[in-house]
């Protein structure tokens, strides 16, 4: 028989359960043709069918060598290696199978728990998501997908999977509540509702009961705040704009329409309604603020002739909180009490999403937009918070309609922040000023409450704060204030993991720069226990402090004197600020000269790093404004340095332009000269002359 005949025979024998004969045929085929992948494949399958994976490993390895693109061969090899305890090699083989064939279900099914066991959440999520497209996942796998998305902070994807779990297991409802309760989602009313549903299914579900008990006090406080401000943000002339319930319009009882006799009751109620409209000129006594004409009233009541619409209106009618919200914007629908949730309506929405769900959504969305827009416009934070706390019963296609007006309100609220960002490069922003902008009208709090549909507004606000922070660092050289300002944005990006990550990266960069900038700081104690600290903020000596922004002159130097065998080093640094403030640091030593020099060298480095740039900047500002600045016995202007040149009987002042001025430091003095005029020269003692070094640095071209 040929090799192909033997392979075909082995296949048939294996199919009929004659494994011993199949093994003989397959093995003979591999002997006749050691390069035939089909022969080794049949041999491996026969060996696997005997239940001893170890016997098949060698054959399967030969299959993958001969047919490296055969995904099933890699899958079977991976499974066999796993049975033999070779987990690492098994995973590599299964990964190769999926790489060759992304829908290789058996490989995917084995890889998912492997990744879970090995702590590879990204890979596990990828594999389980692929399986969700290929097979019907069980409750465990769906729940794992929910957990993986939740851990990744992809909360809305987690919610979708937990809803699928909830259809079969109360644990899905419990996990849903946990996601709803996260600060990023912050739909606490929905959390209470799903936990109460979990308890309805399983009254002994203690985790749900405990979770409800822990959350209720917080929602009780919110309920009290909302009730204290009034039941609706809407003015009476805004009532009944999007919905009028025909049962309320007809002043019917809750159980109306439930039997045939109620048809006559409804007819009598219609007649009485029309009479009231005629007598009261459109006013209906039991519905304050409603002004309605006969034709509109008849059109509303006409819905009761349609059995489907009648049932929808009646369901809303008996849900008093829902009806009051749809008609008058009353907020009770969004508040949580200690006893019950509107579970009947929630179930109806799930059971009939295309019927009752669509009908309710078309009325709920515009009313929600009106109420939320008014609450934001009035800066009523409790009302905004409860409106965003859940029970937003709209279909996905109507979601955007809920926020059209609110988007415009928030956009207007961002105007002051935009203006602050525009001027931040020219005028140094302060932490207090940005805090005030974010606090005005509760902007920061409202941004924090808004759902992900407001991502662009939150992103813009965060970008504006970031822009201000960058300006504070790049244009005003204040990394500490930049960090403090950037931290303000953390409060309103909780619902956007991507924005949080971006801000965290910026904060990390700023922290690194702050640490680098602080390397030159000097901290030590002089005699008599006087603390001396020279930092980015300024100079502190004992109880005196001059901020870096207020420093106007700096000088320092060391005076060395010798008597007999004793050398005395006298170090002095004098710093003067606005309003006559002065700090004089002086120290003399006759021993440990090198140690003292190192100590004072650090103080000088700090002064050069933190104070001298401020002094030079201030001096240049004065010069550009046309001021004449004295440094010792010399006057400097924006044009250059004024020298007093003496002749035989007279003296005159000449100006050496900055571009021609020569400067040097020698023997503790700044030497200035004009190459075009040999008589124009002078010397300034660094030890005795305020800002002598600053003048030298300006002459060297530092600005």
C-alpha positions as CSV (number, residue, x, y, z in Angstrom):
1,X,0.0,0.0,0.0
2,X,1.1,3.6,-0.7
3,X,1.7,6.1,2.1
4,X,-1.5,7.9,1.1
5,X,-3.4,4.6,1.3
6,X,-2.1,3.9,4.7
7,X,-3.0,7.4,6.0
8,X,-6.6,7.0,4.6
9,X,-6.8,3.5,6.1
10,X,-5.6,4.8,9.5
11,X,-8.2,7.6,9.4
12,X,-11.0,5.2,8.7
13,X,-9.9,2.7,11.3
14,X,-9.7,5.5,13.9
15,X,-13.1,6.7,12.9
16,X,-14.5,3.2,13.6
17,X,-12.8,3.0,17.0
18,X,-10.2,0.4,15.9
19,X,-7.3,2.3,17.5
20,X,-4.7,-0.5,17.6
21,X,-5.1,-1.2,13.9
22,X,-5.1,2.6,13.2
23,X,-1.8,3.0,15.1
24,X,-0.2,0.2,13.1
25,X,-1.3,1.8,9.8
26,X,-0.2,5.3,10.8
27,X,3.1,4.2,12.1
28,X,3.9,2.2,9.0
29,X,3.1,5.3,6.9
30,X,5.5,7.4,8.9
31,X,8.2,4.7,8.4
32,X,7.6,4.7,4.6
33,X,7.7,8.5,4.4
34,X,9.3,10.3,7.4
35,X,8.5,13.6,5.7
36,X,4.8,13.1,5.4
37,X,3.0,15.5,7.8
38,X,-0.4,13.8,7.3
39,X,1.0,10.4,8.4
40,X,2.4,11.9,11.6
41,X,-0.8,13.8,12.2
42,X,-2.9,10.5,12.1
43,X,-0.3,8.8,14.3
44,X,-0.6,11.6,16.8
45,X,-4.4,11.5,16.8
46,X,-4.3,7.8,17.4
47,X,-1.9,8.2,20.3
48,X,-4.0,11.0,21.8
49,X,-7.1,8.8,21.5
50,X,-5.4,6.1,23.6
51,X,-5.3,8.7,26.5
52,X,-1.6,9.0,26.8
53,X,-0.5,12.5,25.7
54,X,3.2,11.8,26.3
55,X,3.2,9.3,23.4
56,X,1.8,12.0,21.1
57,X,4.1,14.8,21.9
58,X,6.9,13.6,19.7
59,X,4.6,13.0,16.7
60,X,2.9,16.4,17.1
61,X,6.3,18.1,17.2
62,X,7.1,16.4,14.0
63,X,3.8,17.6,12.5
64,X,4.6,21.2,13.4
65,X,8.1,20.9,11.9
66,X,6.7,19.5,8.6
67,X,3.7,21.8,8.5
68,X,4.5,24.9,10.5
69,X,1.4,26.8,9.2
70,X,-1.0,24.1,10.4
71,X,-2.8,25.8,13.4
72,X,-4.6,22.7,14.6
73,X,-1.2,20.9,14.9
74,X,0.1,23.7,17.2
75,X,-3.1,23.5,19.2
76,X,-2.9,19.8,19.7
77,X,0.7,20.0,20.6
78,X,0.0,22.7,23.2
79,X,-2.8,20.7,24.7
80,X,-0.6,17.6,25.0
81,X,2.3,19.6,26.5
82,X,-0.1,21.0,29.1
83,X,-1.3,17.5,30.0
84,X,2.3,16.7,30.6
85,X,2.9,19.7,32.9
86,X,4.9,21.7,30.4
87,X,2.9,24.8,30.8
88,X,5.4,27.3,29.4
89,X,5.9,25.4,26.2
90,X,2.2,24.7,26.0
91,X,1.4,28.4,26.1
92,X,3.9,29.1,23.3
93,X,2.4,26.5,21.1
94,X,-1.2,27.7,21.7
95,X,-0.1,31.3,21.0
96,X,1.4,30.2,17.7
97,X,-1.9,28.5,16.8
98,X,-3.9,31.7,17.5
99,X,-1.3,33.7,15.6
100,X,-1.8,31.4,12.5
101,X,-5.6,31.2,13.0
102,X,-7.2,33.9,15.2
103,X,-10.4,32.0,15.5
104,X,-8.8,28.8,16.7
105,X,-11.4,28.2,19.5
106,X,-9.7,25.3,21.3
107,X,-6.4,27.2,21.6
108,X,-8.3,30.4,22.8
109,X,-10.2,28.4,25.4
110,X,-7.0,27.0,26.9
111,X,-5.1,30.3,26.7
112,X,-7.7,32.3,28.7
113,X,-7.2,30.4,32.0
114,X,-3.5,30.3,31.4
115,X,-3.3,34.0,31.1
116,X,-5.5,34.4,34.1
117,X,-3.3,32.1,36.2
118,X,-0.1,33.8,35.0
119,X,-1.4,37.3,35.8
120,X,-1.5,38.5,32.1
121,X,-4.8,40.6,32.2
122,X,-4.2,42.3,28.8
123,X,-3.7,39.0,27.0
124,X,-6.6,37.4,28.9
125,X,-8.9,40.2,27.9
126,X,-7.9,39.9,24.3
127,X,-8.4,36.2,24.2
128,X,-11.8,36.2,26.1
129,X,-13.1,39.0,23.9
130,X,-12.2,37.0,20.8
131,X,-14.0,34.0,22.3
132,X,-17.1,36.2,22.9
133,X,-17.3,36.6,19.1
134,X,-17.0,32.9,18.4
135,X,-18.9,30.9,21.1
136,X,-21.6,31.4,23.7
137,X,-19.7,32.2,26.8
138,X,-20.9,30.9,30.2
139,X,-21.5,33.1,33.2
140,X,-18.0,32.7,34.6
141,X,-16.4,33.8,31.3
142,X,-18.7,36.8,30.9
143,X,-18.1,37.8,34.5
144,X,-14.3,37.5,33.9
145,X,-14.7,39.9,31.0
146,X,-16.6,42.3,33.2
147,X,-13.9,42.1,35.8
148,X,-11.1,42.6,33.3
149,X,-12.7,45.7,31.8
150,X,-13.4,47.0,35.3
151,X,-9.8,46.6,36.4
152,X,-8.8,48.4,33.2
153,X,-11.2,51.2,34.2
154,X,-13.2,50.6,31.1
155,X,-16.4,50.8,33.2
156,X,-19.0,51.0,30.5
157,X,-17.7,47.9,28.8
158,X,-17.8,46.2,32.2
159,X,-21.4,47.2,32.6
160,X,-22.3,45.6,29.3
161,X,-20.9,42.3,30.4
162,X,-22.3,42.4,33.9
163,X,-25.8,43.0,32.5
164,X,-25.3,39.7,30.5
165,X,-24.3,37.9,33.6
166,X,-27.2,39.4,35.5
167,X,-29.6,37.7,33.1
168,X,-28.5,34.4,34.7
169,X,-26.9,35.1,38.0
170,X,-27.6,37.7,40.8
171,X,-23.8,38.1,41.1
172,X,-24.0,40.1,37.9
173,X,-26.4,42.5,39.5
174,X,-24.1,42.9,42.5
175,X,-21.0,43.6,40.3
176,X,-23.1,46.0,38.3
177,X,-23.8,47.9,41.5
178,X,-20.1,48.0,42.3
179,X,-19.3,49.6,38.9
180,X,-22.2,52.1,39.2
181,X,-20.8,53.1,42.6
182,X,-17.3,53.9,41.3
183,X,-16.3,57.6,41.3
184,X,-15.7,57.3,37.6
185,X,-19.3,56.3,36.9
186,X,-21.0,57.7,40.0
187,X,-24.5,56.4,39.4
188,X,-25.4,55.6,43.0
189,X,-29.1,55.4,42.4
190,X,-28.6,52.8,39.8
191,X,-26.3,50.9,42.2
192,X,-29.1,50.8,44.8
193,X,-31.6,49.7,42.2
194,X,-29.6,46.7,41.0
195,X,-28.7,45.6,44.5
196,X,-32.4,45.6,45.4
197,X,-33.1,43.5,42.3
198,X,-30.4,41.1,43.5
199,X,-32.1,40.8,46.8
200,X,-35.4,40.3,45.1
201,X,-34.0,37.3,43.3
202,X,-32.1,36.1,46.4
203,X,-33.3,37.5,49.7
204,X,-30.3,35.9,51.4
205,X,-27.8,37.8,49.3
206,X,-26.0,39.5,52.3
207,X,-23.3,41.3,50.2
208,X,-26.1,43.2,48.4
209,X,-27.8,44.0,51.6
210,X,-24.6,45.3,53.3
211,X,-23.7,47.4,50.2
212,X,-27.1,49.0,50.2
213,X,-26.8,49.8,54.0
214,X,-23.4,51.4,53.4
215,X,-24.5,53.6,50.5
216,X,-27.9,54.7,51.8
217,X,-26.7,57.3,54.3
218,X,-24.8,59.2,51.6
219,X,-27.9,59.2,49.3
220,X,-30.0,60.2,52.3
221,X,-28.0,63.3,52.7
222,X,-28.3,64.1,49.0
223,X,-32.1,63.6,49.2
224,X,-32.3,66.0,52.1
225,X,-30.3,68.7,50.2
226,X,-32.5,68.3,47.1
227,X,-35.8,68.5,49.0
228,X,-34.5,71.6,50.8
229,X,-34.1,73.5,47.5
230,X,-37.5,72.7,46.2
231,X,-38.9,69.7,44.3
232,X,-38.3,71.1,40.7
233,X,-35.8,73.5,39.2
234,X,-38.4,74.5,36.6
235,X,-40.6,77.5,36.7
236,X,-44.3,76.8,36.4
237,X,-44.4,78.2,32.8
238,X,-41.9,75.4,31.9
239,X,-44.2,72.6,33.2
240,X,-46.0,70.2,30.8
241,X,-43.8,71.1,27.9
242,X,-42.8,67.6,26.9
243,X,-45.4,65.3,28.5
244,X,-49.0,65.4,29.9
245,X,-50.3,62.2,31.3
246,X,-53.9,61.6,30.1
247,X,-54.9,59.8,33.3
248,X,-53.7,62.9,35.3
249,X,-55.4,65.2,32.9
250,X,-58.7,63.3,33.3
251,X,-58.2,63.1,37.1
252,X,-58.7,59.3,37.1
253,X,-57.8,56.9,39.9
254,X,-54.8,54.6,39.8
255,X,-56.8,51.5,38.9
256,X,-58.7,53.1,36.0
257,X,-59.0,51.2,32.7
258,X,-58.5,47.8,34.3
259,X,-61.9,46.4,33.3
260,X,-64.6,47.1,30.7
261,X,-66.6,49.3,33.0
262,X,-63.8,51.8,33.1
263,X,-64.4,52.8,29.5
264,X,-67.5,54.6,30.7
265,X,-65.5,56.2,33.5
266,X,-63.0,57.5,31.0
267,X,-65.8,58.9,28.8
268,X,-67.3,60.7,31.7
269,X,-64.0,62.1,32.7
270,X,-63.4,63.4,29.2
271,X,-66.7,65.2,29.2
272,X,-65.9,66.8,32.6
273,X,-62.5,67.9,31.5
274,X,-63.8,69.6,28.4
275,X,-66.4,71.4,30.4
276,X,-63.7,72.7,32.8
277,X,-61.6,73.8,29.9
278,X,-64.6,75.8,28.5
279,X,-65.6,77.2,31.8
280,X,-62.1,78.1,33.0
281,X,-60.7,79.2,29.7
282,X,-58.2,76.4,29.4
283,X,-57.4,76.1,33.1
284,X,-57.6,72.7,34.8
285,X,-58.0,73.1,38.6
286,X,-56.3,69.9,39.5
287,X,-53.2,70.7,37.3
288,X,-51.9,74.1,38.4
289,X,-50.0,76.1,35.7
290,X,-51.5,74.1,32.9
291,X,-53.2,76.1,30.1
292,X,-54.7,73.8,27.5
293,X,-57.2,74.1,24.7
294,X,-59.9,71.6,23.7
295,X,-58.1,70.2,20.6
296,X,-54.9,69.5,22.5
297,X,-56.7,67.9,25.4
298,X,-58.7,65.6,23.0
299,X,-55.5,64.6,21.2
300,X,-53.8,63.6,24.5
301,X,-56.9,61.6,25.6
302,X,-57.0,59.9,22.2
303,X,-54.0,57.8,23.2
304,X,-56.3,55.9,25.6
305,X,-58.1,54.4,22.6
306,X,-54.9,52.6,21.7
307,X,-54.4,49.6,24.1
308,X,-50.6,49.8,23.8
309,X,-50.3,53.5,24.5
310,X,-52.9,53.3,27.2
311,X,-50.8,50.7,29.0
312,X,-47.7,52.9,28.7
313,X,-49.5,56.0,30.0
314,X,-51.0,54.0,32.9
315,X,-47.6,52.6,33.9
316,X,-46.2,56.1,34.1
317,X,-49.3,57.3,35.9
318,X,-48.9,54.8,38.7
319,X,-45.2,55.6,39.0
320,X,-45.9,59.0,40.6
321,X,-42.2,60.1,40.7
322,X,-41.7,59.3,37.0
323,X,-44.9,61.1,36.0
324,X,-44.0,64.2,38.1
325,X,-40.6,64.4,36.4
326,X,-41.9,64.0,32.9
327,X,-44.5,66.7,33.4
328,X,-43.1,69.1,35.9
329,X,-39.4,68.3,36.3
330,X,-39.8,67.1,39.8
331,X,-36.6,65.5,41.0
332,X,-38.1,62.7,43.2
333,X,-37.6,60.2,40.4
334,X,-33.8,60.5,40.9
335,X,-33.8,60.3,44.7
336,X,-33.3,57.1,46.7
337,X,-35.3,56.3,49.7
338,X,-34.7,53.7,52.4
339,X,-37.4,51.3,51.3
340,X,-37.9,50.7,47.6
341,X,-36.8,51.3,44.1
342,X,-39.0,51.5,40.9
343,X,-38.2,47.9,40.0
344,X,-41.4,47.3,38.0
345,X,-40.6,50.1,35.6
346,X,-36.9,48.9,35.3
347,X,-38.1,45.4,34.4
348,X,-40.6,46.7,31.9
349,X,-37.8,48.7,30.2
350,X,-35.7,45.6,30.0
351,X,-38.6,43.3,28.8
352,X,-39.9,45.8,26.2
353,X,-37.0,48.1,25.1
354,X,-38.4,48.6,21.6
355,X,-41.9,49.4,22.8
356,X,-42.2,51.0,26.1
357,X,-38.5,51.8,26.2
358,X,-38.6,53.8,22.9
359,X,-41.8,55.5,23.8
360,X,-40.6,56.6,27.2
361,X,-37.2,57.6,25.9
362,X,-38.6,60.1,23.3
363,X,-40.3,61.9,26.2
364,X,-37.7,61.5,28.9
365,X,-34.7,62.8,26.9
366,X,-36.0,66.3,26.1
367,X,-37.4,66.8,29.6
368,X,-34.1,65.6,31.2
369,X,-32.2,68.1,29.0
370,X,-34.5,70.9,30.1
371,X,-34.2,70.1,33.8
372,X,-30.4,69.5,33.7
373,X,-29.8,72.7,31.7
374,X,-31.8,74.7,34.2
375,X,-30.0,73.1,37.2
376,X,-26.6,73.9,35.7
377,X,-27.7,77.4,34.7
378,X,-28.8,78.0,38.3
379,X,-25.6,76.4,39.6
380,X,-27.7,74.1,41.7
381,X,-25.2,71.4,42.6
382,X,-27.5,69.1,44.5
383,X,-30.0,69.0,41.6
384,X,-27.2,68.4,39.1
385,X,-25.7,65.6,41.3
386,X,-29.0,63.7,41.7
387,X,-29.9,64.1,38.0
388,X,-26.5,62.4,37.2
389,X,-26.9,59.8,39.8
390,X,-28.8,57.3,37.6
391,X,-32.3,56.4,36.5
392,X,-31.7,58.1,33.1
393,X,-34.2,56.0,31.2
394,X,-33.4,56.7,27.6
395,X,-32.4,54.6,24.7
396,X,-28.8,54.9,23.3
397,X,-30.0,56.8,20.3
398,X,-31.5,59.5,22.6
399,X,-28.5,59.8,24.9
400,X,-27.1,62.9,23.2
401,X,-30.5,64.6,23.4
402,X,-30.2,64.6,27.2
403,X,-27.3,66.9,27.2
404,X,-27.7,69.4,24.3
405,X,-28.6,72.4,26.5
406,X,-26.2,71.3,29.3
407,X,-23.3,71.2,26.8
408,X,-24.0,74.8,25.9
409,X,-24.1,75.8,29.5
410,X,-20.8,74.1,30.3
411,X,-19.2,75.7,27.3
412,X,-20.1,79.1,28.5
413,X,-18.8,78.3,32.0
414,X,-15.4,77.5,30.4
415,X,-15.0,81.1,29.1
416,X,-13.1,82.5,32.2
417,X,-10.7,79.6,32.1
418,X,-10.1,80.1,28.4
419,X,-9.3,83.8,29.0
420,X,-7.0,82.8,31.9
421,X,-5.1,80.5,29.6
422,X,-4.8,83.2,26.9
423,X,-3.1,85.7,29.3
424,X,-1.0,83.1,31.2
425,X,2.1,83.6,29.2
426,X,2.2,87.4,29.8
427,X,0.8,87.6,33.3
428,X,2.0,85.0,35.8
429,X,-1.0,82.9,36.9
430,X,-1.4,82.2,40.6
431,X,-2.9,79.1,42.3
432,X,-5.5,81.3,44.1
433,X,-6.7,82.9,40.8
434,X,-7.2,79.5,39.1
435,X,-8.9,78.1,42.1
436,X,-11.3,81.0,42.1
437,X,-12.1,80.5,38.4
438,X,-12.8,76.8,39.0
439,X,-14.9,77.5,42.1
440,X,-16.9,80.2,40.3
441,X,-20.4,78.8,39.7
442,X,-19.2,75.4,40.9
443,X,-17.4,74.8,37.6
444,X,-15.0,72.2,39.0
445,X,-17.7,70.4,40.9
446,X,-20.0,70.3,37.9
447,X,-17.2,69.0,35.7
448,X,-16.5,66.3,38.2
449,X,-20.2,65.2,38.2
450,X,-20.7,65.2,34.4
451,X,-20.7,61.8,32.7
452,X,-18.4,60.6,29.9
453,X,-20.6,62.3,27.2
454,X,-19.0,65.5,28.4
455,X,-15.5,64.2,27.8
456,X,-14.7,67.0,25.4
457,X,-15.6,69.7,27.9
458,X,-13.6,67.9,30.6
459,X,-10.7,67.4,28.2
460,X,-10.8,71.1,27.3
461,X,-10.9,72.2,30.9
462,X,-8.0,69.9,31.7
463,X,-6.1,71.1,28.7
464,X,-6.6,74.7,29.7
465,X,-5.4,74.1,33.2
466,X,-2.5,72.2,31.8
467,X,-1.7,75.2,29.4
468,X,-1.8,77.5,32.3
469,X,0.5,75.2,34.3
470,X,3.0,75.0,31.4
471,X,3.0,78.8,31.0
472,X,3.7,79.1,34.7
473,X,6.7,76.8,34.3
474,X,8.1,77.8,30.9
475,X,7.4,81.5,30.9
476,X,7.5,82.3,34.6
477,X,10.0,79.7,35.8
478,X,7.8,78.5,38.7
479,X,7.6,74.7,38.6
480,X,6.1,74.5,42.1
481,X,3.1,76.7,41.2
482,X,2.8,74.9,37.9
483,X,2.5,71.6,39.7
484,X,-0.1,73.0,42.2
485,X,-2.2,74.4,39.4
486,X,-2.0,71.2,37.4
487,X,-3.2,69.2,40.5
488,X,-6.4,71.2,40.3
489,X,-7.5,69.4,37.2
490,X,-7.4,66.0,38.9
491,X,-10.7,66.6,40.6
492,X,-12.7,66.8,37.4
493,X,-11.2,64.1,35.2
494,X,-12.1,61.2,37.5
495,X,-14.4,59.7,34.8
496,X,-11.7,59.7,32.1
497,X,-8.8,57.3,32.7
498,X,-7.0,58.6,29.7
499,X,-7.1,62.2,31.0
500,X,-6.0,60.9,34.4
501,X,-3.1,59.1,32.9
502,X,-2.0,62.2,30.9
503,X,-2.1,64.4,34.0
504,X,-0.2,61.9,36.0
505,X,2.5,61.9,33.4
506,X,2.7,65.7,33.4
507,X,2.9,65.7,37.2
508,X,5.7,63.2,37.1
509,X,7.6,65.4,34.7
510,X,7.1,68.5,36.8
511,X,8.2,66.6,39.9
512,X,11.4,65.6,38.2
513,X,12.0,69.2,37.1
514,X,11.2,70.5,40.6
515,X,13.6,68.1,42.1
516,X,16.3,69.0,39.6
517,X,15.7,72.7,40.2
518,X,16.0,72.2,44.0
519,X,19.4,70.6,43.8
520,X,21.1,73.9,44.2
521,X,19.3,74.8,47.4
522,X,21.4,75.7,50.4
523,X,20.3,74.8,54.0
524,X,22.6,75.2,57.0
525,X,22.9,76.6,60.5
526,X,25.3,79.5,61.3
527,X,26.6,80.3,64.7
528,X,24.0,81.3,67.4
529,X,21.6,78.7,65.9
530,X,20.5,80.9,63.0
531,X,18.9,78.8,60.3
532,X,19.8,79.9,56.7
533,X,17.8,78.6,53.7
534,X,18.3,79.8,50.2
535,X,15.7,78.2,47.9
536,X,13.6,78.9,44.8
537,X,11.2,80.8,47.1
538,X,13.8,83.1,48.4
539,X,16.2,83.7,51.3
540,X,15.4,83.0,54.9
541,X,17.8,83.9,57.7
542,X,16.6,83.4,61.2
543,X,13.2,85.1,61.3
544,X,13.8,87.3,58.2
545,X,12.6,86.3,54.8
546,X,12.9,88.0,51.4
547,X,11.1,86.2,48.5
548,X,13.1,85.7,45.2
549,X,10.6,88.0,43.4
550,X,11.3,90.8,45.8
551,X,15.1,90.6,45.8
552,X,16.7,93.8,44.2
553,X,20.4,93.6,45.1
554,X,22.9,90.9,46.0
555,X,26.6,91.0,46.9
556,X,29.0,88.6,48.5
557,X,32.6,88.0,49.0
558,X,35.3,86.7,51.3
559,X,37.8,89.0,53.0
560,X,41.1,87.3,53.9
561,X,43.3,88.8,56.6
562,X,46.5,87.4,58.1
563,X,48.2,88.2,61.4
564,X,51.3,86.3,62.4
565,X,50.4,82.6,61.7
566,X,46.7,83.1,61.8
567,X,44.5,83.4,58.7
568,X,41.1,84.9,59.1
569,X,38.4,84.4,56.4
570,X,35.4,86.7,56.7
571,X,32.5,85.7,54.4
572,X,29.6,88.1,53.9
573,X,26.5,88.0,51.7
574,X,24.1,91.0,51.7
575,X,20.7,90.7,50.1
576,X,18.3,93.6,49.9
577,X,14.6,93.5,48.8
578,X,11.7,95.8,48.4
579,X,10.6,98.2,51.2
580,X,14.1,98.3,52.8
581,X,14.2,94.6,53.7
582,X,17.8,93.4,54.2
583,X,19.5,90.2,55.2
584,X,23.1,90.2,56.1
585,X,24.8,86.9,56.5
586,X,28.3,87.2,57.9
587,X,30.7,84.6,59.3
588,X,34.4,84.6,60.2
589,X,36.6,81.6,60.8
590,X,40.3,81.1,61.6
591,X,40.2,77.3,61.1
592,X,38.7,74.6,58.8
593,X,39.0,77.0,55.9
594,X,38.3,74.4,53.2
595,X,35.2,73.2,54.9
596,X,33.9,76.7,55.4
597,X,34.6,77.6,51.8
598,X,32.6,74.5,50.6
599,X,29.8,75.6,52.8
600,X,29.7,79.2,51.5
601,X,30.3,77.9,47.9
602,X,26.9,76.1,48.2
603,X,25.3,79.3,49.4
604,X,26.8,81.2,46.4
605,X,25.6,78.5,44.0
606,X,22.1,78.9,45.4
607,X,22.2,82.7,45.1
608,X,23.4,82.4,41.5
609,X,20.7,79.9,40.6
610,X,17.7,81.4,42.4
611,X,18.4,85.1,43.1
612,X,20.7,86.5,40.5
613,X,18.4,85.7,37.5
614,X,15.6,87.7,39.3
615,X,17.9,90.6,40.0
616,X,19.1,90.7,36.3
617,X,15.6,90.5,35.0
618,X,14.4,93.3,37.3
619,X,17.4,95.5,36.4
620,X,16.8,95.0,32.6
621,X,13.1,95.8,33.1
622,X,14.0,99.1,34.8
623,X,16.5,99.9,32.0
624,X,14.0,99.2,29.2
625,X,11.5,101.5,31.0
626,X,14.1,104.3,30.7
627,X,15.2,104.3,34.3
628,X,18.8,105.1,35.4
629,X,20.2,102.4,37.8
630,X,23.1,103.0,40.2
631,X,25.6,100.2,40.8
632,X,28.1,101.5,43.3
633,X,29.6,104.7,41.9
634,X,28.5,104.0,38.3
635,X,25.2,104.7,36.5
636,X,23.8,102.3,33.9
637,X,21.1,103.0,31.3
638,X,19.4,101.1,28.6
639,X,22.0,102.5,26.2
640,X,25.1,101.4,28.2
641,X,27.4,102.4,31.1
642,X,28.2,106.0,32.0
643,X,31.8,106.7,32.8
644,X,33.1,109.9,34.5
645,X,36.2,110.8,32.5
646,X,38.5,113.4,34.1
647,X,40.5,115.9,32.0
648,X,43.2,118.3,33.3
649,X,40.8,120.9,34.7
650,X,37.4,119.3,34.0
651,X,35.5,116.0,33.9
652,X,32.7,114.8,31.8
653,X,30.3,111.8,31.5
654,X,30.6,109.5,28.5
655,X,28.4,106.6,27.6
656,X,29.9,103.3,26.6
657,X,27.3,101.2,24.7
658,X,26.7,97.7,26.0
659,X,27.9,96.3,22.7
660,X,31.4,97.9,23.1
661,X,31.8,97.5,26.9
662,X,34.5,95.1,28.2
663,X,34.1,93.5,31.6
664,X,36.3,91.2,33.6
665,X,36.7,89.9,37.2
666,X,40.2,90.2,38.8
667,X,41.3,90.3,42.4
668,X,37.8,90.4,43.8
669,X,36.8,93.3,41.6
670,X,34.6,93.9,38.5
671,X,36.7,95.8,35.9
672,X,34.8,97.7,33.3
673,X,36.4,99.6,30.3
674,X,35.6,101.2,27.0
675,X,38.1,100.1,24.3
676,X,37.4,103.3,22.4
677,X,38.3,105.5,25.3
678,X,41.3,104.5,27.5
679,X,40.3,106.9,30.2
680,X,36.8,105.3,30.5
681,X,37.4,102.5,33.1
682,X,36.5,101.7,36.6
683,X,36.6,99.0,39.3
684,X,33.8,97.8,41.6
685,X,34.5,95.6,44.6
686,X,32.4,92.4,44.6
687,X,32.7,92.3,48.4
688,X,31.4,95.9,49.0
689,X,29.3,96.8,45.9
690,X,25.6,95.8,45.6
691,X,24.9,94.1,42.2
692,X,28.5,94.4,41.0
693,X,28.3,90.8,39.9
694,X,24.9,91.4,38.3
695,X,26.4,94.3,36.3
696,X,29.3,92.0,35.2
697,X,26.8,89.4,34.0
698,X,24.7,91.9,32.2
699,X,27.8,93.2,30.4
700,X,28.6,89.6,29.5
701,X,25.3,89.4,27.7
702,X,23.1,87.7,30.2
703,X,19.5,89.0,30.2
